[in-house]
Amino acid sequence: MKDPSNRFTKAERSWILYYWANSAHTTVIVAAILPIYFAAVAGGQGVNGDIWWGYGTSLATFAAALLAPLLGSIGDYQGMKKRLFTIFLGIALFATLLIALVDDWRLMLVGYVLSYFSYTVTNLFYDSFLTDVTTPDRMDRVSTYGYGFGYIGGSTIPFIVAIAMIQLHGSIGITNSMAVKLSILLTVAWWFLFSLPMIRNVHQVHFDPKPAHVMQNSFSRIARTFLGIMSRRAMFLFMLAYFFYIDGVNTVIHMATSYGAVLGLDTTGMILALLVTQLVAFPFAILFGRLARVVGAVRMISIAIAVYTVICLLGFYMGHSLETPQGQYIEGFRNHIQAKAAIVGVARFESEASQQAFTQMVDDTVTRSVGPLSSNKRADLFADRLDERGAEARPAFADRNEGDAFDKALEAVRADASAYLADTARAAPLDRAVAFSTTLFWILAALVGTCQGGIQALSRSFFGKLVPPEKSNEYFGFFDIFGKFAAVLGPALYGVIAGLTGRSSYGILSVIALFLIGGVFMFLGRKDMVEAERRGREQPA
């Protein structure tokens, strides 16, 4: 029955508010604050933090994806969904709190893995509660409001406060480390406080009776659910489409700043641009929900796929237009600095081996500085890189009693490089390309915001319309595992293509294939999906 007042019920409001609550974890713990802090702490303890962070993220994601169908199946039994949601929420809050209370990188990593794993599992139960809090005709609206308020709330307010504390820590009398810890505590408090309405007001309405042997029956149900997905043409084709297009969406999210950094775009500017994405995503997620009521979720998802295809094309153009002047500038600089290093090497070192080692060290520094050479601070950045590389290489020269010669040679190259990089006339074509690409990055950030929340929210609500409500957790377990494993293909495809071609822009271009394949499956199942959406649920074939 449609609600003529069109007002949200208490259960719907409480469900929506939970995304406002847990989005703080995404921005502060997963994406922005903690990764940088963890890398600094681990580095100070002699460990490559980025590598262990990657291991921890992969472990948490993989474990959650493997357990999703089983936990989903157990959650469909009477009284289990709310209980499991609350248990894993408690683990997630405690583990996140642990991160702020320790200084050893290993304990921080344990806290992060438990936190991210439990956060991911609670999202499984949260998504499946959609069938309990609302009706099929209201799912699109409720789901998109959930994403919308998550973007405007948890993704912005705690993040802005955290950034302010970190940037102003000296002015307010605390250390940078304490500012990060307070940001984590703020995240825990925010998450807990705004989760209370979900815990109090959202209940499992649809369920199966709890059997005597829960685990044995759960494994049997998983097999039946998989066969049920296969037997429903609309659901099966949608899951295939979802696997590919959501992988494209995740790739754009995860690779945007890495792509921009390789191109030499300003890091602070990119972070601010991504904040614009969150702000734009709020109204557009809600707009997507309203438009879905008029033209249907299937059509709006297809439109979002088309927009993402355009985004990838523009992203390719952004990088391709910058890579040519960047390559020309770097090649000119490399030739110049290699010649200077060779001259200095011959003048300062007696052995040919030392001359070659010095020239190679300088060339390696140029290679490592591809992105920074696109910056208007290129002279200072390259000098810093050269000093870092010099500190690594100097002991070998000192062992040959050439330490003083190395210092003088390094100083001569640094001075010559600084003069070359400070020549604004020579760098003018590159600087114009960087300015153009920076502007385009901001435009793309806003364009992503128009579709990011909408395509995620409508995918969730459309799937919720197709599943039997008493088995929603079980079906959402498979929905979750498709989304998690889909996060692997896109970044790998980007890396392989970029590596083979030597151009990051071609890596972005390759992501279009994911959206095209997803679009093809949406087209193939369009009639069945529209009919299933109209009926509210699809019957087995």
PyMOL commands that set and color helices and strands:
alter all, ss='L'
color gray80, all
select helices_A, chain A and resi 10-31+34-44+49-75+80-101+105-128+130-133+136-152+157-167+176-201+214-231+233-263+267-295+297-348+352-368+372-374+378-399+403-421+424-466+469-501+504-510+512-524+526-535
alter helices_A, ss='H'
color red, helices_A
deselect
rebuild
show_as cartoon
